[in-house]
Amino acid sequence: MSQWVQLPIVVKQDDNNTILAYCPIFKGCHTFSENKQDLSHNIEDVVGMYFDMYKSGDKDILDGDNVLYLNFDTNGKITSDFSQALAEDSLKVLS
């Protein structure tokens, strides 16, 4: 049975029409392409490489400093303790 995980992927297009994609939970996990089809393959390749590194014991690839996971109810209210998460020393608030 195959396992799966859902990852956030941020996709942006620059002024030269290059499509950029990155996964904010992995340090340096980014790629780019001139078209969406190639970008899809590139994302699979780079995320697969990060999974392989993680499985081989390289836990330093995680970029937990810049990712905050919160639980929301169906009304859009935060159900996790946001103030406690912000108070943690390891959390960096990006400006």
N, C-alpha and C positions, 0 to 999 in steps of 0.2 A: 504494500500500500504506500503510495506516494504522499509525502507531507508537503504542506505549502505554508508560506508566510506572506503576509501582506506588508509591503514596504512603501514608504512615501517616496515618490520620485517627482522632483521639481523640474518642469520643462519651460524653457524660455527661448525666445528668438532674438538674436542680436540685430544690429543695424545692417549687417551684411547678409541677412537671411540665413545665417547659420543657426541651427537648432541645437541648443545646449540642454543637457539633462544631468541631474545629480541626485544622489541619495543622501540626505542630510544626516543619516545615522551612521554612515561609514566615512571615516576620514579620507578625503581625497577621491571619493568614488564619483567620478564624473566622466562624461563623454560628450561628443558632439557629432553632427552630421549635416549634410546639405538637404536631406529628405527624411521623412518620417519612417519609411520602411527600413532604411539603413540604421536610423537611430534606434529602432526597436531591437535590431540585432546587436547593436553596440551596447545597449543597456543590459541585455541578457548576458553578453560576454563579460562586461565589467562586474556586474553583480555576482555572476557565477564565480569569477576570480576571487571576489571578497569572501564568498561563502567557503571556497576552498581554503583560503588563508585562515578563516575563523575555525573551520573544522580541524585544521592542522595545529591549532593551539595558539594562533596569533590573536589574542583578545584585545590588543592595542589598536585594532582597526576601528573600534566603536567610537563614535563621536557623541557620547552621551551628554557632553557639556552644553550642546546647542539644541537638544531635543527635549521637549517636555511633553509627557503624555498625561492627558487629563481625561476624566470620564464626564460625560454630559448626559443629562436626562433628555427626554423627547421635547422638552420646552426650551432647550438650549441653556439650561442652568448647569453650572459645574457641580459635579457630585463628589469629586475628589478634593482634598485639602490643598487648594492653590497657594494659600499663604505659607503653608509648611514647605511646599515644593520650592517656592521662591526664596525661602530662608536657608535652604541647604547650601553649604559652602561650595559645592561642586557645580552649581548652576550658574551659567554666565548669561546675563541678559544682554541681547544684542541691540545695538543702537543704530 
